[in-house]
Amino acid sequence: MPCGETVDVIADLDMGQRDYECACGDTHAVVMDVHPPSRFVPEDVVAVLRETVEAEDAEEMGDFGTPHLMGMAMEEFPADVVAEDVAENGSVGYALVWIADFDSRRLHEVVVELIVEMMDHAVGHAEDDDAESEFEAQMLDFDVSEFVEAYRARRDFGDEHDTAV
């Protein structure tokens, strides 16, 4: 764990889990490769990301998705996000698990911020001044915390059977 505690990712975690109440007293975000990227953003945004982002490891990891988002989070917060590969254990239903030093709400904000940064970078390379200006104007009105709050309320993350938006 990022906090130094040890967790048995096979025995102590399940696929519906988003947070882990740790012995250290903190709550840590839990993400698994089977969690859809729509956990963080709406399906139409996921579709655009999949169409426009070329994943270098697409043969191994598939189209742009949760592993790529978590890779971005690990790159941004290398000391705060750890990953475990449990692919050898076929009984758990997932192959990769990430645990963050912060809770799932904060991780959600981090992922959305990283997506916005990636989109801003892409628009900057589009060589379309109108698109760049429009994106920048839209981002002035975009509040990550408000988006995450509304998205999480709409998705009902308190229920393990939440549905895509």
C-alpha positions as a Python dict, from the first residue, in 0.01 Angstrom:
ca = {
    (1, 'M'): (0, 0, 0),
    (2, 'P'): (119, 357, -55),
    (3, 'C'): (92, 413, 322),
    (4, 'G'): (320, 119, 401),
    (5, 'E'): (50, -121, 521),
    (6, 'T'): (9, -458, 354),
    (7, 'V'): (-315, -584, 201),
    (8, 'D'): (-390, -919, 42),
    (9, 'V'): (-539, -794, -287),
    (10, 'I'): (-690, -1135, -352),
    (11, 'A'): (-850, -1199, -12),
    (12, 'D'): (-928, -843, 100),
    (13, 'L'): (-1058, -680, -220),
    (14, 'D'): (-1356, -747, -443),
    (15, 'M'): (-1452, -621, -788),
    (16, 'G'): (-1724, -386, -662),
    (17, 'Q'): (-1490, -211, -422),
    (18, 'R'): (-1393, 150, -477),
    (19, 'D'): (-1240, 228, -138),
    (20, 'Y'): (-1042, 29, 115),
    (21, 'E'): (-1058, 116, 485),
    (22, 'C'): (-695, 67, 582),
    (23, 'A'): (-541, -27, 915),
    (24, 'C'): (-346, 301, 889),
    (25, 'G'): (-675, 484, 946),
    (26, 'D'): (-703, 625, 593),
    (27, 'T'): (-934, 533, 310),
    (28, 'H'): (-758, 432, -12),
    (29, 'A'): (-907, 429, -362),
    (30, 'V'): (-922, 89, -530),
    (31, 'V'): (-939, 49, -909),
    (32, 'M'): (-927, -272, -1109),
    (33, 'D'): (-867, -325, -1478),
    (34, 'V'): (-1223, -456, -1514),
    (35, 'H'): (-1364, -122, -1397),
    (36, 'P'): (-1474, 71, -1707),
    (37, 'P'): (-1328, 414, -1777),
    (38, 'S'): (-1686, 539, -1752),
    (39, 'R'): (-1629, 513, -1378),
    (40, 'F'): (-1461, 852, -1424),
    (41, 'V'): (-1625, 1016, -1728),
    (42, 'P'): (-1938, 959, -1940),
    (43, 'E'): (-1942, 693, -2212),
    (44, 'D'): (-1945, 953, -2492),
    (45, 'V'): (-1618, 1099, -2358),
    (46, 'V'): (-1474, 746, -2334),
    (47, 'A'): (-1574, 688, -2697),
    (48, 'V'): (-1395, 1006, -2807),
    (49, 'L'): (-1085, 909, -2608),
    (50, 'R'): (-1083, 564, -2766),
    (51, 'E'): (-1117, 714, -3114),
    (52, 'T'): (-846, 974, -3070),
    (53, 'V'): (-588, 829, -2830),
    (54, 'E'): (-356, 573, -2980),
    (55, 'A'): (-243, 345, -2701),
    (56, 'E'): (111, 224, -2763),
    (57, 'D'): (30, -101, -2583),
    (58, 'A'): (-304, -162, -2759),
    (59, 'E'): (-210, -519, -2852),
    (60, 'E'): (-143, -605, -2489),
    (61, 'M'): (-389, -376, -2306),
    (62, 'G'): (-660, -309, -2565),
    (63, 'D'): (-808, 27, -2656),
    (64, 'F'): (-757, 329, -2434),
    (65, 'G'): (-923, 247, -2103),
    (66, 'T'): (-885, 216, -1729),
    (67, 'P'): (-529, 76, -1733),
    (68, 'H'): (-419, 378, -1936),
    (69, 'L'): (-598, 621, -1704),
    (70, 'M'): (-437, 459, -1402),
    (71, 'G'): (-99, 464, -1577),
    (72, 'M'): (-142, 839, -1614),
    (73, 'A'): (-229, 868, -1243),
    (74, 'M'): (76, 659, -1148),
    (75, 'E'): (297, 876, -1366),
    (76, 'E'): (163, 1192, -1202),
    (77, 'F'): (169, 1050, -847),
    (78, 'P'): (436, 776, -844),
    (79, 'A'): (460, 760, -465),
    (80, 'D'): (83, 770, -413),
    (81, 'V'): (-47, 498, -645),
    (82, 'V'): (67, 136, -639),
    (83, 'A'): (-28, -146, -874),
    (84, 'E'): (-39, -521, -838),
    (85, 'D'): (-56, -774, -1119),
    (86, 'V'): (-270, -1072, -1012),
    (87, 'A'): (-322, -1214, -1360),
    (88, 'E'): (-177, -1548, -1251),
    (89, 'N'): (-471, -1596, -1011),
    (90, 'G'): (-772, -1675, -1228),
    (91, 'S'): (-1016, -1681, -938),
    (92, 'V'): (-1039, -1308, -865),
    (93, 'G'): (-1193, -1178, -1188),
    (94, 'Y'): (-937, -906, -1251),
    (95, 'A'): (-574, -897, -1358),
    (96, 'L'): (-455, -557, -1234),
    (97, 'V'): (-541, -359, -924),
    (98, 'W'): (-433, -10, -828),
    (99, 'I'): (-452, 138, -479),
    (100, 'A'): (-406, 509, -416),
    (101, 'D'): (-296, 693, -107),
    (102, 'F'): (-611, 905, -136),
    (103, 'D'): (-978, 808, -146),
    (104, 'S'): (-1185, 732, -456),
    (105, 'R'): (-1333, 1081, -477),
    (106, 'R'): (-990, 1245, -486),
    (107, 'L'): (-868, 985, -737),
    (108, 'H'): (-1173, 1065, -950),
    (109, 'E'): (-1074, 1433, -951),
    (110, 'V'): (-713, 1343, -1036),
    (111, 'V'): (-821, 1129, -1332),
    (112, 'V'): (-1057, 1397, -1466),
    (113, 'E'): (-783, 1661, -1431),
    (114, 'L'): (-542, 1436, -1623),
    (115, 'I'): (-798, 1378, -1898),
    (116, 'V'): (-854, 1754, -1931),
    (117, 'E'): (-476, 1811, -1949),
    (118, 'M'): (-445, 1542, -2217),
    (119, 'M'): (-732, 1697, -2416),
    (120, 'D'): (-577, 2042, -2382),
    (121, 'H'): (-246, 1905, -2509),
    (122, 'A'): (-419, 1736, -2804),
    (123, 'V'): (-615, 2048, -2898),
    (124, 'G'): (-290, 2246, -2884),
    (125, 'H'): (-141, 2014, -3147),
    (126, 'A'): (-446, 2031, -3373),
    (127, 'E'): (-324, 2355, -3532),
    (128, 'D'): (-678, 2487, -3524),
    (129, 'D'): (-688, 2822, -3347),
    (130, 'D'): (-1070, 2823, -3331),
    (131, 'A'): (-1080, 2479, -3168),
    (132, 'E'): (-809, 2579, -2923),
    (133, 'S'): (-989, 2902, -2831),
    (134, 'E'): (-1323, 2723, -2792),
    (135, 'F'): (-1167, 2453, -2573),
    (136, 'E'): (-996, 2712, -2354),
    (137, 'A'): (-1323, 2904, -2317),
    (138, 'Q'): (-1509, 2588, -2219),
    (139, 'M'): (-1240, 2499, -1965),
    (140, 'L'): (-1282, 2837, -1796),
    (141, 'D'): (-1636, 2730, -1706),
    (142, 'F'): (-1542, 2371, -1616),
    (143, 'D'): (-1501, 2295, -1247),
    (144, 'V'): (-1351, 1950, -1186),
    (145, 'S'): (-1486, 1922, -831),
    (146, 'E'): (-1839, 2014, -940),
    (147, 'F'): (-1823, 1771, -1232),
    (148, 'V'): (-1701, 1487, -1008),
    (149, 'E'): (-1968, 1560, -747),
    (150, 'A'): (-2248, 1561, -1006),
    (151, 'Y'): (-2113, 1258, -1191),
    (152, 'R'): (-2073, 1053, -873),
    (153, 'A'): (-2425, 1146, -761),
    (154, 'R'): (-2568, 1049, -1097),
    (155, 'R'): (-2376, 721, -1107),
    (156, 'D'): (-2473, 641, -744),
    (157, 'F'): (-2135, 511, -637),
    (158, 'G'): (-2285, 398, -307),
    (159, 'D'): (-2443, 107, -495),
    (160, 'E'): (-2219, -161, -646),
    (161, 'H'): (-2467, -191, -936),
    (162, 'D'): (-2427, 166, -1068),
    (163, 'T'): (-2496, 208, -1438),
    (164, 'A'): (-2319, 395, -1713),
    (165, 'V'): (-2424, 748, -1795),
}
